[in-house]
Amino acid sequence: MADTTKIEDKAERKKLKRAARKKAAPKAKRTTPRGSNKKKVKKMARGQSKR
């Protein structure tokens, strides 16, 4: 992504960012599913919330 911090005009900045996004190489497909390293929560007792 191009550094657009120096550009004050919002429309101009947006235009540059879009151009940079189009030019950038496509990201590789994920190797692991999203959220696979999240803490897994065991099924809790039904009824009143326990967490």
Phi, psi and omega per residue, in radians:
M1 nan 2.378 3.139
A2 -1.240 2.594 3.117
D3 -1.381 1.947 -3.061
T4 -1.992 0.350 -3.096
T5 -1.211 -0.432 -3.087
K6 -1.399 -0.340 -3.071
I7 -1.492 2.155 -3.098
E8 -1.454 -0.686 -3.069
D9 -1.208 2.120 -3.048
K10 -1.112 -0.772 -3.110
A11 -1.104 -0.739 3.138
E12 -1.107 -0.769 3.138
R13 -1.070 -0.750 -3.140
K14 -1.090 -0.733 -3.137
K15 -1.067 -0.780 3.141
L16 -1.133 -0.718 -3.131
K17 -1.123 -0.742 3.133
R18 -1.089 -0.739 3.130
A19 -1.092 -0.736 -3.139
A20 -1.136 -0.666 3.134
R21 -1.147 -0.684 3.129
K22 -1.144 -0.666 -3.083
K23 -1.299 -0.524 -3.046
A24 -1.074 2.563 3.115
A25 -1.155 2.487 -3.130
P26 -1.136 2.515 -3.116
K27 -1.265 2.589 3.134
A28 -1.246 2.675 3.093
K29 -1.145 2.640 -3.127
R30 -1.165 2.465 3.112
T31 -1.555 -0.617 3.103
T32 -2.000 2.642 3.120
P33 -1.098 2.644 -3.138
R34 -1.107 2.428 3.087
G35 1.276 0.305 -3.097
S36 -1.250 -0.428 3.137
N37 -1.731 0.321 3.065
K38 -1.332 2.680 3.082
K39 -1.124 2.207 3.109
K40 -1.474 2.423 -3.119
V41 -1.939 2.202 3.124
K42 -1.218 2.695 3.095
K43 -1.062 2.218 -3.110
M44 -1.734 2.997 3.141
A45 -1.035 2.336 3.122
R46 -1.219 2.846 3.126
G47 1.799 -2.347 -3.066
Q48 -1.078 2.428 -3.079
S49 -1.062 2.298 -3.095
K50 -1.876 0.060 3.077
R51 -2.538 nan nan
